[in-house]
């Protein structure tokens, strides 16, 4: 079932395992000013999911947001053949079965520019994550920049994600930190994101942050901010 964050923003949660532990995954849907939908980080959908989405509106834009979250991008395009598919830099070489209508950068595609700002996070070329700011709802949409795992039912999960620095709130995980090869560039990217006027944050793994998201993200990246 899709859940509403705002009148124009929804998300759909699905099972997702990492290191053998269930932590959940999430797709985001944004209704644009023209009534069409943007789908960020597609997930596997049932016929009921698709019927519910059809009631929200027509999907016209699909985004694979980074080099790790792309598994269902092809299925999403097949289900929505009229939609444009946008990929991060490098994914077309990794997924030769996907045909991109555009490669994501700091400049939103023309059809999205009135509703969204976006940024290709620098300094992590093995991730190449693109984050989005939905201006109307003041919502940041990010994928792997931070987790927000408040609880972890399994003992194995608590051990693994504590070791990964991912448990107990909004966290930039140790795995994520290991992907940073240019700290100065990544710091500039985080500073640019924090300059946006967002209050909410959709997180792919963990709880959605419904208020105070900017302070939470800033705290998660305090290890990097102000350092070179």
PyMOL commands that place a pseudoatom at each C-alpha (Angstrom):
pseudoatom trace, name=CA, resn=UNK, resi=1, chain=A, elem=C, hetatm=0, pos=[0.000, 0.000, 0.000]
pseudoatom trace, name=CA, resn=UNK, resi=2, chain=A, elem=C, hetatm=0, pos=[1.255, 3.446, -0.912]
pseudoatom trace, name=CA, resn=UNK, resi=3, chain=A, elem=C, hetatm=0, pos=[1.557, 5.834, 1.999]
pseudoatom trace, name=CA, resn=UNK, resi=4, chain=A, elem=C, hetatm=0, pos=[1.271, 9.595, 1.676]
pseudoatom trace, name=CA, resn=UNK, resi=5, chain=A, elem=C, hetatm=0, pos=[3.905, 11.951, 2.999]
pseudoatom trace, name=CA, resn=UNK, resi=6, chain=A, elem=C, hetatm=0, pos=[2.256, 14.987, 1.429]
pseudoatom trace, name=CA, resn=UNK, resi=7, chain=A, elem=C, hetatm=0, pos=[-0.561, 15.659, -1.006]
pseudoatom trace, name=CA, resn=UNK, resi=8, chain=A, elem=C, hetatm=0, pos=[1.938, 15.217, -3.850]
pseudoatom trace, name=CA, resn=UNK, resi=9, chain=A, elem=C, hetatm=0, pos=[4.411, 12.690, -2.394]
pseudoatom trace, name=CA, resn=UNK, resi=10, chain=A, elem=C, hetatm=0, pos=[3.888, 8.977, -1.715]
pseudoatom trace, name=CA, resn=UNK, resi=11, chain=A, elem=C, hetatm=0, pos=[6.129, 6.028, -0.917]
pseudoatom trace, name=CA, resn=UNK, resi=12, chain=A, elem=C, hetatm=0, pos=[5.856, 2.262, -1.189]
pseudoatom trace, name=CA, resn=UNK, resi=13, chain=A, elem=C, hetatm=0, pos=[7.812, -0.040, 1.132]
pseudoatom trace, name=CA, resn=UNK, resi=14, chain=A, elem=C, hetatm=0, pos=[9.000, -3.487, 0.083]
pseudoatom trace, name=CA, resn=UNK, resi=15, chain=A, elem=C, hetatm=0, pos=[11.244, -6.161, 1.645]
pseudoatom trace, name=CA, resn=UNK, resi=16, chain=A, elem=C, hetatm=0, pos=[14.969, -5.744, 1.024]
pseudoatom trace, name=CA, resn=UNK, resi=17, chain=A, elem=C, hetatm=0, pos=[17.850, -7.695, 2.513]
pseudoatom trace, name=CA, resn=UNK, resi=18, chain=A, elem=C, hetatm=0, pos=[21.414, -6.552, 3.089]
pseudoatom trace, name=CA, resn=UNK, resi=19, chain=A, elem=C, hetatm=0, pos=[24.052, -8.955, 4.384]
pseudoatom trace, name=CA, resn=UNK, resi=20, chain=A, elem=C, hetatm=0, pos=[21.227, -11.456, 4.879]
pseudoatom trace, name=CA, resn=UNK, resi=21, chain=A, elem=C, hetatm=0, pos=[19.267, -9.133, 7.167]
pseudoatom trace, name=CA, resn=UNK, resi=22, chain=A, elem=C, hetatm=0, pos=[15.904, -7.610, 6.319]
pseudoatom trace, name=CA, resn=UNK, resi=23, chain=A, elem=C, hetatm=0, pos=[16.007, -3.808, 6.490]
pseudoatom trace, name=CA, resn=UNK, resi=24, chain=A, elem=C, hetatm=0, pos=[13.405, -2.830, 3.908]
pseudoatom trace, name=CA, resn=UNK, resi=25, chain=A, elem=C, hetatm=0, pos=[13.506, -0.714, 0.774]
pseudoatom trace, name=CA, resn=UNK, resi=26, chain=A, elem=C, hetatm=0, pos=[11.369, 2.131, -0.520]
pseudoatom trace, name=CA, resn=UNK, resi=27, chain=A, elem=C, hetatm=0, pos=[10.165, 3.688, -3.761]
pseudoatom trace, name=CA, resn=UNK, resi=28, chain=A, elem=C, hetatm=0, pos=[9.073, 7.321, -3.944]
pseudoatom trace, name=CA, resn=UNK, resi=29, chain=A, elem=C, hetatm=0, pos=[6.358, 8.793, -6.144]
pseudoatom trace, name=CA, resn=UNK, resi=30, chain=A, elem=C, hetatm=0, pos=[6.052, 12.534, -6.766]
pseudoatom trace, name=CA, resn=UNK, resi=31, chain=A, elem=C, hetatm=0, pos=[3.102, 14.152, -8.532]
pseudoatom trace, name=CA, resn=UNK, resi=32, chain=A, elem=C, hetatm=0, pos=[4.374, 16.951, -10.736]
pseudoatom trace, name=CA, resn=UNK, resi=33, chain=A, elem=C, hetatm=0, pos=[2.581, 20.185, -11.522]
pseudoatom trace, name=CA, resn=UNK, resi=34, chain=A, elem=C, hetatm=0, pos=[1.213, 18.787, -14.783]
pseudoatom trace, name=CA, resn=UNK, resi=35, chain=A, elem=C, hetatm=0, pos=[-0.382, 15.826, -12.965]
pseudoatom trace, name=CA, resn=UNK, resi=36, chain=A, elem=C, hetatm=0, pos=[2.115, 13.241, -14.167]
pseudoatom trace, name=CA, resn=UNK, resi=37, chain=A, elem=C, hetatm=0, pos=[4.203, 11.124, -11.801]
pseudoatom trace, name=CA, resn=UNK, resi=38, chain=A, elem=C, hetatm=0, pos=[7.910, 10.765, -11.134]
pseudoatom trace, name=CA, resn=UNK, resi=39, chain=A, elem=C, hetatm=0, pos=[9.000, 7.345, -9.853]
pseudoatom trace, name=CA, resn=UNK, resi=40, chain=A, elem=C, hetatm=0, pos=[12.286, 7.282, -7.897]
pseudoatom trace, name=CA, resn=UNK, resi=41, chain=A, elem=C, hetatm=0, pos=[14.042, 3.972, -7.142]
pseudoatom trace, name=CA, resn=UNK, resi=42, chain=A, elem=C, hetatm=0, pos=[11.523, 1.479, -8.562]
pseudoatom trace, name=CA, resn=UNK, resi=43, chain=A, elem=C, hetatm=0, pos=[10.682, -1.650, -6.560]
pseudoatom trace, name=CA, resn=UNK, resi=44, chain=A, elem=C, hetatm=0, pos=[8.907, -4.896, -7.437]
pseudoatom trace, name=CA, resn=UNK, resi=45, chain=A, elem=C, hetatm=0, pos=[5.196, -4.142, -7.695]
pseudoatom trace, name=CA, resn=UNK, resi=46, chain=A, elem=C, hetatm=0, pos=[2.143, -6.370, -7.474]
pseudoatom trace, name=CA, resn=UNK, resi=47, chain=A, elem=C, hetatm=0, pos=[-0.926, -5.947, -9.662]
pseudoatom trace, name=CA, resn=UNK, resi=48, chain=A, elem=C, hetatm=0, pos=[-2.643, -4.267, -6.696]
pseudoatom trace, name=CA, resn=UNK, resi=49, chain=A, elem=C, hetatm=0, pos=[0.290, -1.845, -6.354]
pseudoatom trace, name=CA, resn=UNK, resi=50, chain=A, elem=C, hetatm=0, pos=[0.064, -0.959, -10.028]
pseudoatom trace, name=CA, resn=UNK, resi=51, chain=A, elem=C, hetatm=0, pos=[-3.699, -0.448, -9.837]
pseudoatom trace, name=CA, resn=UNK, resi=52, chain=A, elem=C, hetatm=0, pos=[-3.266, 1.860, -6.861]
pseudoatom trace, name=CA, resn=UNK, resi=53, chain=A, elem=C, hetatm=0, pos=[-0.555, 3.800, -8.661]
pseudoatom trace, name=CA, resn=UNK, resi=54, chain=A, elem=C, hetatm=0, pos=[-2.774, 4.175, -11.724]
pseudoatom trace, name=CA, resn=UNK, resi=55, chain=A, elem=C, hetatm=0, pos=[-5.358, 5.871, -9.518]
pseudoatom trace, name=CA, resn=UNK, resi=56, chain=A, elem=C, hetatm=0, pos=[-2.743, 8.394, -8.378]
pseudoatom trace, name=CA, resn=UNK, resi=57, chain=A, elem=C, hetatm=0, pos=[-1.738, 9.317, -11.910]
pseudoatom trace, name=CA, resn=UNK, resi=58, chain=A, elem=C, hetatm=0, pos=[0.260, 8.363, -15.003]
pseudoatom trace, name=CA, resn=UNK, resi=59, chain=A, elem=C, hetatm=0, pos=[3.968, 7.598, -14.558]
pseudoatom trace, name=CA, resn=UNK, resi=60, chain=A, elem=C, hetatm=0, pos=[5.879, 9.724, -17.045]
pseudoatom trace, name=CA, resn=UNK, resi=61, chain=A, elem=C, hetatm=0, pos=[9.353, 9.786, -15.468]
pseudoatom trace, name=CA, resn=UNK, resi=62, chain=A, elem=C, hetatm=0, pos=[11.420, 6.981, -13.901]
pseudoatom trace, name=CA, resn=UNK, resi=63, chain=A, elem=C, hetatm=0, pos=[14.705, 7.445, -12.036]
pseudoatom trace, name=CA, resn=UNK, resi=64, chain=A, elem=C, hetatm=0, pos=[17.333, 4.913, -11.027]
pseudoatom trace, name=CA, resn=UNK, resi=65, chain=A, elem=C, hetatm=0, pos=[18.971, 7.108, -8.376]
pseudoatom trace, name=CA, resn=UNK, resi=66, chain=A, elem=C, hetatm=0, pos=[22.419, 5.549, -8.076]
pseudoatom trace, name=CA, resn=UNK, resi=67, chain=A, elem=C, hetatm=0, pos=[24.657, 2.717, -9.261]
pseudoatom trace, name=CA, resn=UNK, resi=68, chain=A, elem=C, hetatm=0, pos=[23.281, 0.324, -6.642]
pseudoatom trace, name=CA, resn=UNK, resi=69, chain=A, elem=C, hetatm=0, pos=[19.513, 0.874, -6.862]
pseudoatom trace, name=CA, resn=UNK, resi=70, chain=A, elem=C, hetatm=0, pos=[18.493, -0.075, -10.373]
pseudoatom trace, name=CA, resn=UNK, resi=71, chain=A, elem=C, hetatm=0, pos=[17.252, -3.683, -10.239]
pseudoatom trace, name=CA, resn=UNK, resi=72, chain=A, elem=C, hetatm=0, pos=[13.643, -2.884, -11.157]
pseudoatom trace, name=CA, resn=UNK, resi=73, chain=A, elem=C, hetatm=0, pos=[14.236, 0.069, -13.461]
pseudoatom trace, name=CA, resn=UNK, resi=74, chain=A, elem=C, hetatm=0, pos=[13.701, -2.083, -16.550]
pseudoatom trace, name=CA, resn=UNK, resi=75, chain=A, elem=C, hetatm=0, pos=[10.459, -3.537, -15.177]
pseudoatom trace, name=CA, resn=UNK, resi=76, chain=A, elem=C, hetatm=0, pos=[9.216, -0.035, -14.396]
pseudoatom trace, name=CA, resn=UNK, resi=77, chain=A, elem=C, hetatm=0, pos=[9.934, 1.088, -17.937]
pseudoatom trace, name=CA, resn=UNK, resi=78, chain=A, elem=C, hetatm=0, pos=[8.206, -1.974, -19.384]
pseudoatom trace, name=CA, resn=UNK, resi=79, chain=A, elem=C, hetatm=0, pos=[5.127, -1.290, -17.240]
pseudoatom trace, name=CA, resn=UNK, resi=80, chain=A, elem=C, hetatm=0, pos=[5.174, 2.396, -18.208]
pseudoatom trace, name=CA, resn=UNK, resi=81, chain=A, elem=C, hetatm=0, pos=[6.400, 2.447, -21.832]
pseudoatom trace, name=CA, resn=UNK, resi=82, chain=A, elem=C, hetatm=0, pos=[5.562, 6.133, -22.317]
pseudoatom trace, name=CA, resn=UNK, resi=83, chain=A, elem=C, hetatm=0, pos=[7.731, 7.165, -19.360]
pseudoatom trace, name=CA, resn=UNK, resi=84, chain=A, elem=C, hetatm=0, pos=[11.219, 8.573, -19.751]
pseudoatom trace, name=CA, resn=UNK, resi=85, chain=A, elem=C, hetatm=0, pos=[13.972, 6.646, -17.961]
pseudoatom trace, name=CA, resn=UNK, resi=86, chain=A, elem=C, hetatm=0, pos=[16.795, 8.611, -16.325]
pseudoatom trace, name=CA, resn=UNK, resi=87, chain=A, elem=C, hetatm=0, pos=[19.984, 6.943, -15.123]
pseudoatom trace, name=CA, resn=UNK, resi=88, chain=A, elem=C, hetatm=0, pos=[22.991, 8.137, -13.096]
pseudoatom trace, name=CA, resn=UNK, resi=89, chain=A, elem=C, hetatm=0, pos=[26.350, 8.422, -14.848]
pseudoatom trace, name=CA, resn=UNK, resi=90, chain=A, elem=C, hetatm=0, pos=[27.900, 5.015, -15.435]
pseudoatom trace, name=CA, resn=UNK, resi=91, chain=A, elem=C, hetatm=0, pos=[24.779, 2.892, -15.079]
pseudoatom trace, name=CA, resn=UNK, resi=92, chain=A, elem=C, hetatm=0, pos=[24.174, 2.495, -18.820]
pseudoatom trace, name=CA, resn=UNK, resi=93, chain=A, elem=C, hetatm=0, pos=[27.585, 0.808, -19.057]
pseudoatom trace, name=CA, resn=UNK, resi=94, chain=A, elem=C, hetatm=0, pos=[26.701, -1.479, -16.141]
pseudoatom trace, name=CA, resn=UNK, resi=95, chain=A, elem=C, hetatm=0, pos=[23.160, -2.231, -17.324]
pseudoatom trace, name=CA, resn=UNK, resi=96, chain=A, elem=C, hetatm=0, pos=[23.388, -2.532, -21.096]
pseudoatom trace, name=CA, resn=UNK, resi=97, chain=A, elem=C, hetatm=0, pos=[19.786, -3.770, -21.140]
pseudoatom trace, name=CA, resn=UNK, resi=98, chain=A, elem=C, hetatm=0, pos=[18.576, -0.311, -20.098]
pseudoatom trace, name=CA, resn=UNK, resi=99, chain=A, elem=C, hetatm=0, pos=[18.116, 2.458, -22.646]
pseudoatom trace, name=CA, resn=UNK, resi=100, chain=A, elem=C, hetatm=0, pos=[18.344, 5.854, -20.989]
pseudoatom trace, name=CA, resn=UNK, resi=101, chain=A, elem=C, hetatm=0, pos=[16.326, 8.838, -22.122]
pseudoatom trace, name=CA, resn=UNK, resi=102, chain=A, elem=C, hetatm=0, pos=[18.723, 10.998, -20.136]
pseudoatom trace, name=CA, resn=UNK, resi=103, chain=A, elem=C, hetatm=0, pos=[21.753, 10.852, -17.848]
pseudoatom trace, name=CA, resn=UNK, resi=104, chain=A, elem=C, hetatm=0, pos=[21.233, 12.601, -14.514]
pseudoatom trace, name=CA, resn=UNK, resi=105, chain=A, elem=C, hetatm=0, pos=[23.322, 15.599, -13.517]
pseudoatom trace, name=CA, resn=UNK, resi=106, chain=A, elem=C, hetatm=0, pos=[22.849, 18.739, -11.426]
pseudoatom trace, name=CA, resn=UNK, resi=107, chain=A, elem=C, hetatm=0, pos=[20.378, 20.106, -13.959]
pseudoatom trace, name=CA, resn=UNK, resi=108, chain=A, elem=C, hetatm=0, pos=[16.891, 18.545, -13.733]
pseudoatom trace, name=CA, resn=UNK, resi=109, chain=A, elem=C, hetatm=0, pos=[15.312, 17.445, -17.002]
pseudoatom trace, name=CA, resn=UNK, resi=110, chain=A, elem=C, hetatm=0, pos=[13.120, 20.228, -18.372]
pseudoatom trace, name=CA, resn=UNK, resi=111, chain=A, elem=C, hetatm=0, pos=[9.910, 18.402, -17.445]
pseudoatom trace, name=CA, resn=UNK, resi=112, chain=A, elem=C, hetatm=0, pos=[10.997, 18.192, -13.784]
pseudoatom trace, name=CA, resn=UNK, resi=113, chain=A, elem=C, hetatm=0, pos=[12.652, 21.573, -13.303]
pseudoatom trace, name=CA, resn=UNK, resi=114, chain=A, elem=C, hetatm=0, pos=[9.545, 23.434, -12.129]
pseudoatom trace, name=CA, resn=UNK, resi=115, chain=A, elem=C, hetatm=0, pos=[8.980, 20.971, -9.289]
pseudoatom trace, name=CA, resn=UNK, resi=116, chain=A, elem=C, hetatm=0, pos=[12.419, 19.686, -8.335]
pseudoatom trace, name=CA, resn=UNK, resi=117, chain=A, elem=C, hetatm=0, pos=[16.028, 20.519, -7.797]
pseudoatom trace, name=CA, resn=UNK, resi=118, chain=A, elem=C, hetatm=0, pos=[18.608, 17.767, -8.012]
pseudoatom trace, name=CA, resn=UNK, resi=119, chain=A, elem=C, hetatm=0, pos=[22.277, 17.161, -7.328]
pseudoatom trace, name=CA, resn=UNK, resi=120, chain=A, elem=C, hetatm=0, pos=[24.743, 14.495, -8.395]
pseudoatom trace, name=CA, resn=UNK, resi=121, chain=A, elem=C, hetatm=0, pos=[26.769, 13.830, -5.255]
pseudoatom trace, name=CA, resn=UNK, resi=122, chain=A, elem=C, hetatm=0, pos=[30.465, 14.219, -5.945]
pseudoatom trace, name=CA, resn=UNK, resi=123, chain=A, elem=C, hetatm=0, pos=[33.435, 12.307, -4.579]
pseudoatom trace, name=CA, resn=UNK, resi=124, chain=A, elem=C, hetatm=0, pos=[31.784, 8.851, -4.598]
pseudoatom trace, name=CA, resn=UNK, resi=125, chain=A, elem=C, hetatm=0, pos=[32.109, 7.575, -8.195]
pseudoatom trace, name=CA, resn=UNK, resi=126, chain=A, elem=C, hetatm=0, pos=[31.182, 4.015, -7.236]
pseudoatom trace, name=CA, resn=UNK, resi=127, chain=A, elem=C, hetatm=0, pos=[27.815, 5.291, -6.036]
pseudoatom trace, name=CA, resn=UNK, resi=128, chain=A, elem=C, hetatm=0, pos=[27.044, 8.337, -8.218]
pseudoatom trace, name=CA, resn=UNK, resi=129, chain=A, elem=C, hetatm=0, pos=[23.894, 9.100, -6.268]
pseudoatom trace, name=CA, resn=UNK, resi=130, chain=A, elem=C, hetatm=0, pos=[21.499, 11.785, -7.412]
pseudoatom trace, name=CA, resn=UNK, resi=131, chain=A, elem=C, hetatm=0, pos=[19.331, 13.374, -4.720]
pseudoatom trace, name=CA, resn=UNK, resi=132, chain=A, elem=C, hetatm=0, pos=[16.167, 15.374, -5.295]
pseudoatom trace, name=CA, resn=UNK, resi=133, chain=A, elem=C, hetatm=0, pos=[14.482, 18.273, -3.520]
pseudoatom trace, name=CA, resn=UNK, resi=134, chain=A, elem=C, hetatm=0, pos=[10.731, 18.556, -4.043]
pseudoatom trace, name=CA, resn=UNK, resi=135, chain=A, elem=C, hetatm=0, pos=[10.207, 22.240, -3.478]
pseudoatom trace, name=CA, resn=UNK, resi=136, chain=A, elem=C, hetatm=0, pos=[6.451, 22.311, -2.857]
pseudoatom trace, name=CA, resn=UNK, resi=137, chain=A, elem=C, hetatm=0, pos=[6.514, 19.761, -0.018]
pseudoatom trace, name=CA, resn=UNK, resi=138, chain=A, elem=C, hetatm=0, pos=[10.032, 20.679, 1.212]
pseudoatom trace, name=CA, resn=UNK, resi=139, chain=A, elem=C, hetatm=0, pos=[11.047, 17.028, 0.892]
pseudoatom trace, name=CA, resn=UNK, resi=140, chain=A, elem=C, hetatm=0, pos=[14.530, 15.648, 0.272]
pseudoatom trace, name=CA, resn=UNK, resi=141, chain=A, elem=C, hetatm=0, pos=[14.535, 12.335, -1.601]
pseudoatom trace, name=CA, resn=UNK, resi=142, chain=A, elem=C, hetatm=0, pos=[17.747, 10.376, -1.130]
pseudoatom trace, name=CA, resn=UNK, resi=143, chain=A, elem=C, hetatm=0, pos=[18.698, 6.742, -1.393]
pseudoatom trace, name=CA, resn=UNK, resi=144, chain=A, elem=C, hetatm=0, pos=[21.915, 5.655, 0.300]
pseudoatom trace, name=CA, resn=UNK, resi=145, chain=A, elem=C, hetatm=0, pos=[23.378, 8.911, 1.663]
pseudoatom trace, name=CA, resn=UNK, resi=146, chain=A, elem=C, hetatm=0, pos=[21.918, 7.997, 5.045]
pseudoatom trace, name=CA, resn=UNK, resi=147, chain=A, elem=C, hetatm=0, pos=[20.020, 5.181, 6.734]
pseudoatom trace, name=CA, resn=UNK, resi=148, chain=A, elem=C, hetatm=0, pos=[17.476, 5.688, 9.515]
pseudoatom trace, name=CA, resn=UNK, resi=149, chain=A, elem=C, hetatm=0, pos=[17.243, 2.329, 11.255]
pseudoatom trace, name=CA, resn=UNK, resi=150, chain=A, elem=C, hetatm=0, pos=[15.647, 2.993, 14.625]
pseudoatom trace, name=CA, resn=UNK, resi=151, chain=A, elem=C, hetatm=0, pos=[15.149, -0.653, 15.560]
pseudoatom trace, name=CA, resn=UNK, resi=152, chain=A, elem=C, hetatm=0, pos=[16.424, -3.970, 14.271]
pseudoatom trace, name=CA, resn=UNK, resi=153, chain=A, elem=C, hetatm=0, pos=[14.444, -7.038, 15.407]
pseudoatom trace, name=CA, resn=UNK, resi=154, chain=A, elem=C, hetatm=0, pos=[17.091, -9.694, 14.795]
pseudoatom trace, name=CA, resn=UNK, resi=155, chain=A, elem=C, hetatm=0, pos=[20.211, -10.084, 16.908]
pseudoatom trace, name=CA, resn=UNK, resi=156, chain=A, elem=C, hetatm=0, pos=[22.324, -10.591, 13.791]
pseudoatom trace, name=CA, resn=UNK, resi=157, chain=A, elem=C, hetatm=0, pos=[20.906, -7.381, 12.349]
pseudoatom trace, name=CA, resn=UNK, resi=158, chain=A, elem=C, hetatm=0, pos=[21.669, -5.428, 15.498]
pseudoatom trace, name=CA, resn=UNK, resi=159, chain=A, elem=C, hetatm=0, pos=[25.263, -6.676, 15.475]
pseudoatom trace, name=CA, resn=UNK, resi=160, chain=A, elem=C, hetatm=0, pos=[25.900, -6.098, 11.779]
pseudoatom trace, name=CA, resn=UNK, resi=161, chain=A, elem=C, hetatm=0, pos=[24.310, -2.673, 11.544]
pseudoatom trace, name=CA, resn=UNK, resi=162, chain=A, elem=C, hetatm=0, pos=[25.849, -1.478, 14.790]
pseudoatom trace, name=CA, resn=UNK, resi=163, chain=A, elem=C, hetatm=0, pos=[29.244, -2.427, 13.352]
pseudoatom trace, name=CA, resn=UNK, resi=164, chain=A, elem=C, hetatm=0, pos=[28.268, -0.592, 10.163]
pseudoatom trace, name=CA, resn=UNK, resi=165, chain=A, elem=C, hetatm=0, pos=[27.395, 2.531, 12.154]
pseudoatom trace, name=CA, resn=UNK, resi=166, chain=A, elem=C, hetatm=0, pos=[23.875, 2.362, 10.774]
pseudoatom trace, name=CA, resn=UNK, resi=167, chain=A, elem=C, hetatm=0, pos=[21.698, 1.795, 13.822]
pseudoatom trace, name=CA, resn=UNK, resi=168, chain=A, elem=C, hetatm=0, pos=[19.937, 4.272, 16.074]
pseudoatom trace, name=CA, resn=UNK, resi=169, chain=A, elem=C, hetatm=0, pos=[18.850, 7.145, 13.839]
pseudoatom trace, name=CA, resn=UNK, resi=170, chain=A, elem=C, hetatm=0, pos=[19.919, 8.989, 10.700]
pseudoatom trace, name=CA, resn=UNK, resi=171, chain=A, elem=C, hetatm=0, pos=[23.433, 7.743, 9.961]
pseudoatom trace, name=CA, resn=UNK, resi=172, chain=A, elem=C, hetatm=0, pos=[25.994, 7.909, 7.175]
pseudoatom trace, name=CA, resn=UNK, resi=173, chain=A, elem=C, hetatm=0, pos=[27.061, 4.274, 7.326]
pseudoatom trace, name=CA, resn=UNK, resi=174, chain=A, elem=C, hetatm=0, pos=[30.630, 3.034, 7.405]
pseudoatom trace, name=CA, resn=UNK, resi=175, chain=A, elem=C, hetatm=0, pos=[30.053, 1.362, 4.044]
pseudoatom trace, name=CA, resn=UNK, resi=176, chain=A, elem=C, hetatm=0, pos=[28.953, 4.690, 2.610]
pseudoatom trace, name=CA, resn=UNK, resi=177, chain=A, elem=C, hetatm=0, pos=[31.958, 6.450, 4.112]
pseudoatom trace, name=CA, resn=UNK, resi=178, chain=A, elem=C, hetatm=0, pos=[34.268, 3.874, 2.539]
pseudoatom trace, name=CA, resn=UNK, resi=179, chain=A, elem=C, hetatm=0, pos=[32.994, 4.938, -0.900]
pseudoatom trace, name=CA, resn=UNK, resi=180, chain=A, elem=C, hetatm=0, pos=[34.198, 8.529, -0.439]
pseudoatom trace, name=CA, resn=UNK, resi=181, chain=A, elem=C, hetatm=0, pos=[37.399, 9.020, -2.445]
pseudoatom trace, name=CA, resn=UNK, resi=182, chain=A, elem=C, hetatm=0, pos=[37.365, 12.835, -2.500]
pseudoatom trace, name=CA, resn=UNK, resi=183, chain=A, elem=C, hetatm=0, pos=[36.320, 14.178, 0.897]
pseudoatom trace, name=CA, resn=UNK, resi=184, chain=A, elem=C, hetatm=0, pos=[36.398, 17.812, -0.193]
pseudoatom trace, name=CA, resn=UNK, resi=185, chain=A, elem=C, hetatm=0, pos=[34.100, 17.143, -3.148]
pseudoatom trace, name=CA, resn=UNK, resi=186, chain=A, elem=C, hetatm=0, pos=[31.646, 15.142, -1.050]
pseudoatom trace, name=CA, resn=UNK, resi=187, chain=A, elem=C, hetatm=0, pos=[31.667, 17.826, 1.627]
pseudoatom trace, name=CA, resn=UNK, resi=188, chain=A, elem=C, hetatm=0, pos=[30.751, 20.446, -0.977]
pseudoatom trace, name=CA, resn=UNK, resi=189, chain=A, elem=C, hetatm=0, pos=[27.904, 18.227, -2.164]
pseudoatom trace, name=CA, resn=UNK, resi=190, chain=A, elem=C, hetatm=0, pos=[26.529, 17.789, 1.350]
pseudoatom trace, name=CA, resn=UNK, resi=191, chain=A, elem=C, hetatm=0, pos=[26.771, 21.538, 1.923]
pseudoatom trace, name=CA, resn=UNK, resi=192, chain=A, elem=C, hetatm=0, pos=[24.855, 22.148, -1.301]
pseudoatom trace, name=CA, resn=UNK, resi=193, chain=A, elem=C, hetatm=0, pos=[22.130, 19.712, -0.253]
pseudoatom trace, name=CA, resn=UNK, resi=194, chain=A, elem=C, hetatm=0, pos=[21.896, 21.282, 3.204]
pseudoatom trace, name=CA, resn=UNK, resi=195, chain=A, elem=C, hetatm=0, pos=[21.390, 24.686, 1.569]
pseudoatom trace, name=CA, resn=UNK, resi=196, chain=A, elem=C, hetatm=0, pos=[18.040, 23.485, 0.227]
pseudoatom trace, name=CA, resn=UNK, resi=197, chain=A, elem=C, hetatm=0, pos=[15.001, 24.410, 2.320]
pseudoatom trace, name=CA, resn=UNK, resi=198, chain=A, elem=C, hetatm=0, pos=[13.873, 20.875, 3.199]
pseudoatom trace, name=CA, resn=UNK, resi=199, chain=A, elem=C, hetatm=0, pos=[12.207, 19.693, 6.396]
pseudoatom trace, name=CA, resn=UNK, resi=200, chain=A, elem=C, hetatm=0, pos=[11.238, 16.120, 5.451]
pseudoatom trace, name=CA, resn=UNK, resi=201, chain=A, elem=C, hetatm=0, pos=[13.425, 13.343, 4.093]
pseudoatom trace, name=CA, resn=UNK, resi=202, chain=A, elem=C, hetatm=0, pos=[12.516, 10.112, 2.374]
pseudoatom trace, name=CA, resn=UNK, resi=203, chain=A, elem=C, hetatm=0, pos=[15.126, 7.492, 3.191]
pseudoatom trace, name=CA, resn=UNK, resi=204, chain=A, elem=C, hetatm=0, pos=[15.276, 4.232, 1.277]
pseudoatom trace, name=CA, resn=UNK, resi=205, chain=A, elem=C, hetatm=0, pos=[16.414, 2.122, 4.243]
pseudoatom trace, name=CA, resn=UNK, resi=206, chain=A, elem=C, hetatm=0, pos=[14.760, 2.957, 7.543]
pseudoatom trace, name=CA, resn=UNK, resi=207, chain=A, elem=C, hetatm=0, pos=[12.096, 5.345, 8.749]
pseudoatom trace, name=CA, resn=UNK, resi=208, chain=A, elem=C, hetatm=0, pos=[10.982, 8.385, 6.776]
pseudoatom trace, name=CA, resn=UNK, resi=209, chain=A, elem=C, hetatm=0, pos=[11.908, 11.623, 8.567]
pseudoatom trace, name=CA, resn=UNK, resi=210, chain=A, elem=C, hetatm=0, pos=[8.722, 13.689, 8.724]
pseudoatom trace, name=CA, resn=UNK, resi=211, chain=A, elem=C, hetatm=0, pos=[10.209, 16.837, 10.282]
pseudoatom trace, name=CA, resn=UNK, resi=212, chain=A, elem=C, hetatm=0, pos=[13.589, 18.243, 11.279]
pseudoatom trace, name=CA, resn=UNK, resi=213, chain=A, elem=C, hetatm=0, pos=[15.350, 16.326, 8.504]
pseudoatom trace, name=CA, resn=UNK, resi=214, chain=A, elem=C, hetatm=0, pos=[17.950, 18.974, 7.732]
pseudoatom trace, name=CA, resn=UNK, resi=215, chain=A, elem=C, hetatm=0, pos=[19.376, 18.903, 11.264]
pseudoatom trace, name=CA, resn=UNK, resi=216, chain=A, elem=C, hetatm=0, pos=[19.373, 15.089, 11.216]
pseudoatom trace, name=CA, resn=UNK, resi=217, chain=A, elem=C, hetatm=0, pos=[21.309, 14.909, 7.948]
pseudoatom trace, name=CA, resn=UNK, resi=218, chain=A, elem=C, hetatm=0, pos=[23.745, 17.579, 9.062]
pseudoatom trace, name=CA, resn=UNK, resi=219, chain=A, elem=C, hetatm=0, pos=[24.462, 15.637, 12.252]
pseudoatom trace, name=CA, resn=UNK, resi=220, chain=A, elem=C, hetatm=0, pos=[25.018, 12.443, 10.254]
pseudoatom trace, name=CA, resn=UNK, resi=221, chain=A, elem=C, hetatm=0, pos=[27.684, 14.192, 8.166]
pseudoatom trace, name=CA, resn=UNK, resi=222, chain=A, elem=C, hetatm=0, pos=[29.385, 16.083, 10.963]
pseudoatom trace, name=CA, resn=UNK, resi=223, chain=A, elem=C, hetatm=0, pos=[32.383, 13.773, 10.472]
pseudoatom trace, name=CA, resn=UNK, resi=224, chain=A, elem=C, hetatm=0, pos=[32.900, 15.421, 7.090]
pseudoatom trace, name=CA, resn=UNK, resi=225, chain=A, elem=C, hetatm=0, pos=[31.579, 18.962, 7.331]
pseudoatom trace, name=CA, resn=UNK, resi=226, chain=A, elem=C, hetatm=0, pos=[34.280, 21.517, 7.884]
pseudoatom trace, name=CA, resn=UNK, resi=227, chain=A, elem=C, hetatm=0, pos=[37.036, 19.033, 7.068]
pseudoatom trace, name=CA, resn=UNK, resi=228, chain=A, elem=C, hetatm=0, pos=[39.040, 18.570, 3.921]
for i in range(1, 228): cmd.bond("trace and resi %d" % i, "trace and resi %d" % (i + 1))
show_as sticks, trace
zoom trace
